[in-house]
């Protein structure tokens, strides 16, 4: 019986080591999950704690729901010296104002005129890179907001663009 006592102590020691390892792994996983899921919400509080300036953490208001308004297809010549390049463009307008669809319908001629004049002033080189396409979107947004009222159109989406 004296020989059996030491193996029991080893098994208890192994059991304690296994339990300790499991607790460490679970604690590390819990800490990782806590930082991943709650870190963004707690970082302002942690920064305030380290600065010792108590500042209230406020929730940001959700942006108002947006909707899109599709415009008819635009097809025009580009400002090409030989006059052989065409552009076909489909656009959708993002807005948070529900009444913009009616305003777009009422101002359809003015909108088409402004966009066609802008497109016909562009050359192939003006539309060849993604940065220049983003610039075109911004120019269209500015012209539409000048017609419909400042801030009515938040973004323009190019849903189809063909240049020949």
C-alpha positions as CSV (number, residue, x, y, z in Angstrom):
1,X,0.0,0.0,0.0
2,X,2.9,2.3,0.6
3,X,3.9,1.8,-3.1
4,X,0.4,2.9,-4.3
5,X,0.6,6.3,-2.6
6,X,3.2,8.0,-4.9
7,X,1.3,7.2,-8.2
8,X,-1.9,8.8,-6.8
9,X,0.0,12.0,-6.1
10,X,1.4,12.0,-9.7
11,X,-2.0,11.6,-11.1
12,X,-3.3,14.4,-9.0
13,X,-0.4,16.5,-10.1
14,X,-1.1,15.7,-13.8
15,X,-4.7,16.5,-13.2
16,X,-3.9,19.8,-11.7
17,X,-1.5,20.7,-14.6
18,X,-4.2,19.8,-17.2
19,X,-6.8,21.8,-15.4
20,X,-4.4,24.8,-15.1
21,X,-3.6,24.6,-18.9
22,X,-7.3,24.4,-19.7
23,X,-8.0,27.4,-17.5
24,X,-5.2,29.4,-19.1
25,X,-6.5,28.6,-22.7
26,X,-10.0,29.4,-21.7
27,X,-8.9,32.7,-20.1
28,X,-6.9,33.6,-23.2
29,X,-9.8,32.8,-25.5
30,X,-12.2,34.8,-23.3
31,X,-9.8,37.8,-23.3
32,X,-9.4,37.7,-27.0
33,X,-13.1,37.5,-27.6
34,X,-13.7,40.3,-25.2
35,X,-11.2,42.6,-26.9
36,X,-12.5,41.7,-30.4
37,X,-16.2,42.1,-29.7
38,X,-16.1,44.8,-27.0
39,X,-12.8,46.6,-27.7
40,X,-14.3,49.2,-30.0
41,X,-16.9,50.2,-27.5
42,X,-14.5,50.2,-24.6
43,X,-11.6,52.0,-26.2
44,X,-13.0,55.5,-25.6
45,X,-13.6,54.7,-22.0
46,X,-10.1,53.3,-21.6
47,X,-8.6,56.4,-23.3
48,X,-10.6,58.6,-20.9
49,X,-9.4,56.6,-18.0
50,X,-5.8,57.0,-19.0
51,X,-6.3,60.7,-19.6
52,X,-8.2,61.1,-16.3
53,X,-10.6,63.3,-18.0
54,X,-14.1,61.8,-17.6
55,X,-15.9,62.2,-20.9
56,X,-19.3,60.7,-21.6
57,X,-19.3,58.1,-24.4
58,X,-22.2,58.8,-26.7
59,X,-23.7,56.6,-29.3
60,X,-23.6,57.9,-32.8
61,X,-27.0,58.3,-34.4
62,X,-27.7,55.9,-37.2
63,X,-27.6,57.6,-40.6
64,X,-31.0,58.1,-42.2
65,X,-32.0,55.3,-44.6
66,X,-31.0,56.0,-48.2
67,X,-32.6,55.1,-51.4
68,X,-31.5,55.2,-55.0
69,X,-33.0,56.8,-58.1
70,X,-32.2,55.4,-61.5
71,X,-31.6,57.8,-64.4
72,X,-32.2,56.9,-68.0
73,X,-29.2,55.9,-70.2
74,X,-26.9,58.6,-71.4
75,X,-25.3,58.2,-74.8
76,X,-23.1,60.9,-76.4
77,X,-19.9,61.7,-78.3
78,X,-16.8,62.3,-76.3
79,X,-14.6,65.4,-77.0
80,X,-12.4,63.4,-79.4
81,X,-10.6,65.3,-82.2
82,X,-11.9,62.8,-84.8
83,X,-15.3,62.6,-83.2
84,X,-15.3,58.8,-83.2
85,X,-15.6,58.0,-79.5
86,X,-18.9,57.4,-77.8
87,X,-19.9,57.0,-74.2
88,X,-22.9,55.1,-72.8
89,X,-23.5,55.6,-69.1
90,X,-26.1,54.4,-66.6
91,X,-26.3,56.2,-63.3
92,X,-28.1,55.8,-60.0
93,X,-28.4,58.5,-57.4
94,X,-28.2,57.9,-53.7
95,X,-30.4,60.2,-51.5
96,X,-31.9,60.3,-48.1
97,X,-34.8,62.4,-49.1
98,X,-37.8,60.5,-50.3
99,X,-39.1,63.4,-52.4
100,X,-36.0,63.5,-54.6
101,X,-37.5,61.0,-57.1
102,X,-40.3,63.4,-57.9
103,X,-37.8,66.3,-58.2
104,X,-35.7,64.2,-60.6
105,X,-38.7,63.5,-62.7
106,X,-39.7,67.2,-62.8
107,X,-36.1,68.4,-63.6
108,X,-35.4,65.5,-66.1
109,X,-34.5,67.8,-69.0
110,X,-32.2,70.0,-66.9
111,X,-30.5,67.0,-65.4
112,X,-30.0,65.3,-68.8
113,X,-28.7,68.5,-70.3
114,X,-26.2,69.1,-67.5
115,X,-24.9,65.5,-67.6
116,X,-24.7,65.3,-71.4
117,X,-22.8,68.6,-71.5
118,X,-20.4,67.3,-68.9
119,X,-19.9,64.0,-70.7
120,X,-19.4,65.6,-74.1
121,X,-16.7,67.8,-72.7
122,X,-14.7,64.8,-71.6
123,X,-12.1,63.0,-73.7
124,X,-11.2,59.3,-73.6
125,X,-8.1,60.2,-71.5
126,X,-10.4,61.9,-69.0
127,X,-12.2,58.6,-68.3
128,X,-9.4,56.1,-68.6
129,X,-8.4,55.6,-64.9
130,X,-10.5,54.8,-61.8
131,X,-9.4,58.1,-60.2
132,X,-10.8,60.0,-63.1
133,X,-14.0,58.1,-63.0
134,X,-14.4,59.0,-59.3
135,X,-13.7,62.6,-60.3
136,X,-16.5,62.3,-62.9
137,X,-18.9,61.0,-60.2
138,X,-18.0,64.0,-58.0
139,X,-18.6,66.4,-60.9
140,X,-22.0,64.8,-61.6
141,X,-22.9,65.0,-57.9
142,X,-22.0,68.7,-57.8
143,X,-24.1,69.5,-60.9
144,X,-27.1,67.5,-59.7
145,X,-27.0,69.2,-56.3
146,X,-26.8,72.6,-58.1
147,X,-30.1,71.7,-59.9
148,X,-32.0,69.8,-57.1
149,X,-30.6,71.7,-54.1
150,X,-27.5,71.4,-52.0
151,X,-27.1,68.0,-50.3
152,X,-30.0,66.2,-51.9
153,X,-27.7,63.8,-53.7
154,X,-25.2,62.2,-51.5
155,X,-23.5,59.9,-54.0
156,X,-23.7,58.9,-57.7
157,X,-23.2,55.3,-58.7
158,X,-22.1,54.4,-62.2
159,X,-23.9,51.1,-62.9
160,X,-22.7,50.8,-66.5
161,X,-20.0,52.6,-68.4
162,X,-19.1,51.8,-72.0
163,X,-16.6,53.9,-74.0
164,X,-16.0,53.1,-77.7
